[in-house]
Amino acid sequence: MGKKSGIPAMLVALAAVALAPDAPASAQSFVEFPLPTAATGPRSIVAGPDGDLWFTETNAGKIGRITPGGSVVEYPLPSADAEPWRIAAGPDGALWFTEMAGNRIGRIDGAGVIDEFDVPTPKSLPRGIAAGPDGALWFTEREADRIGRITPSGDIREFDLDVHTGPDGITAGKDGALWFAEEYAGRVGRLTTAGVWTETGLLPDSGYPEGIAPSSDGGLWVTTVPGGGGSAVRIPPSGNPVAHAITPYTPGDPAVDGSGNVWFATSDGTIGRLDPNGRLTTFTVPTEGSYPVGVAIGPDGKIWFTESEASRIGRLDPAAASCTPPAAPALSVDGAGAGRVAPGEACTLS
């Protein structure tokens, strides 16, 4: 049973600040909102059940919240060095997050009350977290090679993967199982709610899988950090994975919109979109060196993202945005290793 500490919002939340956004590159495409605290290292972001966007501030040990209009509140965690990593909306109306250095799972409700639960295995390095189909939260323990399950009341159970796989991002699949990226093994794992574990291999040289999200057709999208370049790998419900070379840099966790487009941020300062036909479009973030990491589809239909080095939250309106064509066509490789150019041109928006 984990440690639990409830902290009232009035004691931890900075006053909500409606910050004036920095001047965007285009009047309607990008808007960037600076955070009240400098050098916070915002990373993962998710749409909450309240219509706001919630995000982790890894360097500062805080959870942030921003309204669609740009008003920001920050909630400090009990331990400033907890390193909150990923965040997910829970089945109980709260937001749940991993504390990588603190070795805990955290929960914050809409009033800003924070609870924390110790992971039983020491130094497990919890990284990914997602709501499961069984009313619990499931999380990865990268250094312990385990998948954890926590109920809304805080009861934790761990499932041992037996080998050194380095589980990272995790998501609930449409098949009722949990799927997760195995960074060290270069594979994708599948765990049923009963604890049965299997694996799916990725393509050679497609990189090291970190981020994962369900696709609109019942399959999965996986982002991989460069091994031969950063890729977005589509795992269909049946058949072989297909890898799209999307960037020579590091892509963050993917997010899929209602039209089946997969969105991701890259470390070179771009937001990318890969449509269902394989056409890649990139949008350059106005602030240089901002290092965008996490993306989320907002309730307003816009793309919200974190800027880790700039300590800002950005918002992209795809309908109004200008974009930068990629240097080369996206390359897809099928499961047999044959190469082909993805259909469609580079960016055509203006």
matplotlib code that plots the C-alpha trace (Angstrom):
import matplotlib.pyplot as plt

x = [0.0, 1.5, 2.0, -0.8, -0.7, -3.7, -2.7, -5.4, -5.4, -5.1, -1.8, -0.1, -1.6, -0.2, -2.9, -4.3, -2.6, -4.0, -0.7, -0.4, 0.8, 4.1, 3.6, 3.0, 4.6, 1.1, -1.9, -3.9, -1.6, 0.7, 0.1, 2.6, 1.9, 4.9, 4.6, 4.7, 7.8, 11.0, 12.9, 10.1, 10.7, 7.1, 6.8, 3.6, 0.2, -3.3, -6.8, -8.6, -12.3, -12.8, -12.0, -8.6, -5.1, -3.0, 0.8, 3.8, 6.6, 9.5, 12.3, 10.2, 8.2, 4.8, 1.6, 0.4, -3.1, -4.0, -7.5, -8.2, -8.0, -4.5, -5.0, -2.3, -2.2, 0.7, 0.5, 3.8, 4.3, 5.3, 8.8, 10.3, 12.6, 9.9, 10.3, 6.7, 6.9, 3.7, 0.1, -3.2, -6.9, -8.2, -11.6, -12.4, -12.3, -8.8, -5.4, -2.8, 0.9, 4.2, 7.0, 10.1, 12.6, 10.1, 9.2, 5.6, 2.3, 0.5, -3.1, -4.5, -8.2, -9.9, -9.6, -5.8, -5.6, -2.6, -2.3, 0.9, 1.4, 4.7, 5.6, 6.5, 9.7, 12.5, 14.1, 11.6, 11.6, 7.9, 7.5, 4.2, 0.7, -2.7, -6.3, -7.1, -10.4, -10.9, -11.3, -7.6, -4.5, -1.6, 2.0, 5.4, 8.4, 11.3, 14.2, 12.3, 11.0, 7.5, 4.0, 2.1, -1.6, -3.1, -6.8, -8.4, -8.1, -4.4, -3.9, -0.9, -0.1, 3.0, 3.5, 7.1, 8.2, 11.0, 13.5, 15.2, 12.8, 12.8, 9.0, 8.2, 5.0, 1.7, -1.8, -5.1, -5.7, -9.2, -8.8, -9.1, -5.4, -2.6, 0.1, 3.5, 6.8, 9.8, 12.6, 15.6, 14.1, 13.0, 9.6, 6.0, 4.5, 0.9, -0.5, -4.0, -5.7, -5.2, -1.4, -0.7, 2.3, 3.2, 5.4, 5.3, 8.5, 9.2, 11.1, 14.9, 16.6, 13.3, 14.7, 13.9, 10.2, 9.1, 5.7, 2.5, -1.1, -4.2, -4.9, -8.4, -8.7, -8.0, -4.3, -1.4, 1.0, 4.5, 7.1, 10.7, 13.8, 16.6, 18.3, 18.3, 16.2, 13.0, 10.0, 6.3, 5.5, 1.9, 0.9, -2.4, -4.9, -3.6, -0.6, 2.9, 4.0, 4.8, 7.5, 7.4, 10.6, 9.4, 12.4, 16.2, 15.5, 13.7, 9.9, 7.7, 4.6, 2.0, -1.6, -4.3, -7.1, -10.6, -9.6, -7.0, -4.0, -1.2, 0.5, 3.9, 6.5, 10.1, 13.2, 14.2, 11.3, 8.5, 5.1, 4.4, 1.3, 1.1, -2.2, -3.8, -2.4, 1.2, 1.6, 3.9, 3.3, 5.6, 4.9, 7.8, 7.3, 8.0, 10.5, 13.8, 15.4, 12.1, 12.3, 8.7, 8.0, 4.4, 1.2, -2.5, -5.7, -7.5, -11.3, -11.2, -9.8, -6.4, -3.0, -1.6, 2.1, 4.8, 8.0, 10.5, 13.4, 11.3, 8.9, 5.9, 2.7, 2.0, -1.2, -1.4, -4.5, -4.0, -6.6, -4.7, -1.1, 1.7, 4.2, 7.6, 8.0, 10.2, 13.6, 12.7, 9.6, 8.6, 9.9, 7.8, 9.2, 6.9, 7.4, 9.4, 12.0, 11.0, 11.2, 8.7, 7.9, 4.8, 2.0, 1.2, 3.4, 5.1, 3.3, 0.8, -0.8, 0.0]
y = [0.0, 3.3, 6.5, 9.0, 12.7, 15.0, 18.6, 21.3, 23.4, 26.7, 25.6, 24.5, 26.3, 29.5, 32.1, 31.6, 33.9, 34.9, 35.3, 37.4, 35.0, 35.7, 37.1, 34.2, 33.8, 34.1, 35.8, 32.6, 29.6, 29.5, 31.0, 30.4, 30.9, 31.4, 29.7, 31.6, 29.7, 29.7, 26.6, 24.2, 21.7, 21.0, 17.6, 15.5, 17.1, 15.8, 17.1, 16.8, 16.0, 19.6, 21.0, 22.3, 21.0, 19.4, 18.9, 17.9, 20.3, 17.8, 20.1, 22.0, 19.2, 20.6, 19.8, 22.6, 23.4, 25.8, 26.8, 27.1, 30.8, 30.7, 31.0, 29.0, 27.4, 25.5, 22.9, 22.1, 18.4, 17.6, 16.7, 19.2, 16.6, 14.1, 14.6, 14.1, 12.5, 11.5, 12.4, 10.8, 11.4, 8.8, 7.0, 8.9, 12.4, 13.1, 13.3, 10.7, 11.0, 9.2, 10.5, 9.2, 10.2, 10.0, 6.4, 7.2, 7.5, 10.8, 11.9, 15.4, 16.3, 19.3, 21.2, 20.7, 18.1, 15.9, 12.3, 10.1, 6.4, 4.6, 2.0, -1.2, -1.9, 0.6, 2.7, 1.3, 4.6, 4.8, 6.5, 5.9, 5.9, 5.3, 4.5, 0.8, -0.8, -2.2, 1.1, 1.2, 3.0, 1.1, 2.3, 1.2, 0.7, 1.1, 0.0, -2.7, -4.2, -4.3, -3.1, -1.7, -1.4, 1.1, 1.4, 4.8, 3.9, 3.4, -0.4, -1.3, -4.6, -5.3, -7.7, -8.8, -9.0, -11.4, -9.8, -6.4, -4.6, -1.0, -0.4, 3.2, 4.7, 2.7, 2.9, 1.0, -0.8, -1.2, -4.9, -4.5, -5.1, -2.7, -2.0, -0.5, 0.5, -1.6, 0.8, -1.5, -4.5, -2.6, -4.2, -3.5, -5.4, -6.4, -7.2, -8.5, -7.3, -10.9, -10.5, -12.4, -10.8, -11.1, -9.0, -7.6, -6.9, -3.6, -3.1, -3.2, 0.2, 1.9, 3.2, 2.7, 2.8, 5.3, 6.8, 4.9, 5.7, 3.9, 4.6, 5.3, 1.8, -0.3, -0.5, 1.5, 4.3, 4.1, 6.8, 5.8, 7.8, 7.8, 4.5, 5.2, 8.4, 9.1, 7.1, 6.8, 3.1, 2.0, -1.4, -2.3, -4.6, -7.4, -7.5, -6.1, -2.9, 0.0, 2.6, 6.2, 8.1, 11.4, 13.2, 12.9, 14.2, 12.9, 12.7, 12.8, 10.8, 10.6, 11.8, 10.8, 13.2, 12.4, 12.3, 9.7, 12.0, 11.3, 14.3, 14.5, 17.1, 16.9, 18.1, 20.3, 22.7, 21.4, 19.9, 17.1, 15.6, 12.3, 11.7, 8.3, 8.3, 8.8, 12.5, 14.3, 17.9, 19.9, 23.2, 25.2, 26.5, 30.2, 30.1, 28.7, 26.1, 25.6, 21.7, 20.8, 17.3, 16.4, 17.0, 16.7, 17.2, 20.0, 20.2, 23.1, 20.9, 22.6, 21.0, 21.8, 21.1, 21.6, 23.5, 21.9, 24.4, 27.5, 26.8, 27.5, 25.8, 26.2, 26.0, 25.3, 25.8, 23.4, 25.2, 28.5, 27.4, 27.8, 24.9, 24.0, 21.1, 18.3, 17.9, 14.6, 12.5, 10.3, 6.8, 3.8, 0.3, -2.7, -5.7, -7.6, -4.8, -3.5, 0.3, 2.6, 6.3, 7.3, 8.6, 12.2, 15.3, 17.3, 20.3, 22.2, 24.5, 28.2]
z = [0.0, -1.0, 1.0, 0.6, 1.2, 0.4, 0.0, -0.3, -3.4, -1.5, 0.0, -3.3, -6.2, -7.4, -8.3, -11.7, -14.1, -17.5, -19.2, -22.3, -25.1, -26.8, -30.3, -32.6, -36.1, -37.6, -36.1, -35.9, -36.3, -33.2, -29.8, -27.0, -23.3, -20.9, -17.6, -14.3, -13.2, -15.3, -16.3, -15.2, -18.1, -19.1, -20.7, -21.0, -21.6, -21.7, -22.1, -18.7, -18.1, -17.1, -20.5, -19.4, -20.4, -17.7, -17.9, -16.0, -15.1, -14.7, -13.6, -11.1, -9.6, -10.4, -12.2, -14.4, -15.7, -18.6, -19.8, -23.5, -22.9, -21.5, -17.8, -15.9, -12.5, -11.1, -8.3, -6.5, -5.5, -1.9, -3.2, -5.6, -7.0, -7.8, -11.6, -12.8, -16.2, -18.0, -17.1, -18.0, -17.3, -14.9, -14.8, -11.5, -13.0, -11.7, -13.4, -12.7, -13.3, -12.8, -10.5, -12.1, -9.4, -6.6, -7.5, -6.9, -8.8, -8.2, -8.4, -8.6, -8.6, -10.1, -6.8, -6.8, -4.0, -4.5, -3.4, -3.8, -3.8, -3.4, -6.1, -4.2, -6.2, -5.3, -8.1, -10.6, -12.7, -13.5, -16.9, -18.8, -17.5, -19.0, -18.0, -18.5, -19.6, -16.1, -14.2, -13.0, -14.1, -15.6, -15.7, -16.8, -14.6, -17.0, -14.8, -12.9, -16.2, -14.7, -15.5, -12.6, -12.0, -9.5, -8.5, -7.9, -4.1, -4.4, -4.3, -6.5, -8.2, -10.3, -13.3, -13.9, -17.6, -16.8, -19.2, -19.6, -22.0, -20.6, -20.9, -21.5, -23.0, -22.4, -23.7, -23.7, -27.0, -28.5, -27.9, -24.2, -23.5, -22.5, -25.0, -24.2, -25.9, -24.9, -25.5, -24.7, -26.5, -29.6, -29.4, -28.4, -25.5, -24.9, -21.4, -20.8, -17.6, -16.4, -16.7, -19.9, -21.7, -25.4, -27.7, -31.3, -33.1, -34.8, -38.0, -38.1, -37.7, -36.9, -33.7, -30.0, -29.2, -26.5, -27.2, -28.1, -28.8, -30.3, -34.0, -35.3, -37.0, -33.8, -34.3, -32.8, -33.5, -31.9, -32.0, -31.9, -31.0, -33.7, -34.4, -38.1, -37.6, -35.7, -36.9, -36.5, -36.8, -37.5, -36.2, -37.9, -36.2, -38.4, -40.7, -40.6, -39.0, -41.3, -40.4, -41.6, -41.3, -39.9, -38.5, -38.0, -34.5, -31.5, -31.7, -28.6, -27.7, -30.5, -30.3, -32.8, -33.7, -34.9, -38.5, -37.9, -38.2, -35.8, -34.3, -32.5, -31.4, -32.4, -30.6, -33.6, -32.8, -35.1, -34.7, -37.1, -38.6, -40.5, -42.2, -42.8, -46.4, -45.1, -46.0, -43.6, -42.7, -40.3, -38.6, -37.2, -33.6, -33.5, -30.5, -31.5, -29.2, -27.4, -27.6, -27.9, -26.4, -25.6, -27.7, -26.9, -28.9, -27.1, -26.6, -29.0, -31.8, -31.6, -31.0, -27.6, -26.8, -24.2, -24.8, -22.5, -22.9, -23.2, -20.3, -22.4, -23.5, -27.2, -29.2, -32.9, -35.0, -38.0, -40.1, -40.0, -39.7, -42.2, -42.4, -43.5, -46.1, -44.9, -46.5, -48.1, -48.7, -45.8, -46.3, -45.3, -44.8, -44.7, -42.4, -45.1, -45.3, -48.7, -49.0, -50.6, -50.6, -48.7, -50.9, -51.1, -51.3, -48.6, -47.0, -49.1, -46.5, -46.5]

ax = plt.figure().add_subplot(projection="3d")
ax.plot(x, y, z, "-o")
ax.set_aspect("equal")
plt.show()
